[in-house]
Amino acid sequence: MFERIFVAPHTQQRHREALFCEERMAYLQHMLVRGSTRHSLRQTAERLVWLALRMTHEARNGIDADGLTSILGEPGSSNISTNYRQRLYLDARRWFQFLGWWREVIQRVEVDPALVRFVDWMRNERGLSPNTIASWSRWTGHFLRWCHEHGHDLSRLRPQDIDAYLATYSARGWGRCSVGFIVAMMRVFLRQAASRGECANTLAGAIFGPRVYALESVPAALSWDEVRQVLATTRGATEQDIRDRAILMLMAIYGLRRGEIVALRLDQIDWAGRLLHIWRLKRHQPQVYPLVPSVAHALAQYIDVVRPASDVPQVFITLKAPRKPMPPQTLYELVRHRLRAIGVSRPKMGPHALRHACASRMLAQGLTLKEIGDHLGHSSTQATMIYTKVDMTALREVGNFDLGGVQ
């Protein structure tokens, strides 16, 4: 391994003679398989040997944060820079975790039993999507923590207590739509809690949010000309450009959600049959699309040309080692970065802007709401109604542009 990343024989010898040689080589091989470059391997190897020279065989028995601090020394106590010390700490922890030596201090976090039961109901009885469960769990937990901090027990909770909670955070910047969403979510939670005798039966019906009018805001859509401009920013030959182009085309042409894109696996692309198999998060069922030639080319460019060899089954992986599936939240920054590159700066310009552009364009081409909803994977026509509130004159300008014609 050391011969592959270092040229000088004396450097190779130095790394071979230091403590934990086999353990360091195993980790470097792991990094190589995950797609690390020779430059990254060289830097990591130097930091690992720095650590090994200051460690003892007792590390095999396990090491925690205090033990690692004793190896590195307290901040400012040695002649290494703060940045280099941080890199040492991160590499050491990842190395120890890989070897099974890391001993994490377990901090017990009290989780309200009512929240646990609510999550179980959402997952096992309602079958809600993971994203919905995560969102509702986060806000329910936020509310229950506020109740605990202010001495409000769920069994004795009153409507005015909930009003105080909403007033507290509305004053800190919550908008009407946000409050409306939270109130709707809280009603569901309180009804479930009441069905188990955890709170009053009348509580859910006694809370009211602000009036939010249907379709009161124009969807955060891009014009099709802006979609073309965004795609034009990905014409480079770098791994990032080629990867981002494929992702943006999946958003704009198929209207895929961010969770559906990051979950896309290599075996869901049927190259021979020219089909794309997508698991729809809201419908909880698979959906098959024809693989548009321009999208097929973009995916092939990424998978066959620039995507490093990896055992990760997901199509899209991170740019830096360790190569792992892209987390959904990174797609927000991806889209924002590309929009800033063409000078677009508006509220709510995340991945849904391209999904909305897809829907608005289909509407301009004369497709029905049912057809658009089916294409986008909506669970009901009501969810598609937002796309009817658009500038139809402007949309007709792109009405003759074929859905697969993005180049």
Secondary structure, DSSP 4 states (H G I P E B T S, - for coil): -HHHH---HHHHHHHHHSSSHHHHHHHHHHHHHTT--HHHHHHHHHHHHHHHTT--GGGGG-B-HHHHHHHH-STTSSSS-HHHHHHHHHHHHHHHHHHT-B-PPP------HHHHHHHHIIIIII---HHHHHHHHHHHHHHHHHHHHTT--GGG--HHHHHHHHHHHHTTT--HHHHHHHHHHHHHHHHHHHHTTSS-TTSGGG-------TT-S------HHHHHHHHHTT-SSSHHHHHHHHHHHHHHHH---HHHHHT-BGGGEETTTTEEEEEETTTTEEEEEE--HHHHHHHHIIIIIISPP-S--BS-B-SSSSP-BPPTTHHHHHHHHHHHHTT---TT-SHHHHHHHHHHHHHHTT--HHHHHHHHT-SSGGGGGGGGSS-HHHHHTTTTS-TT---
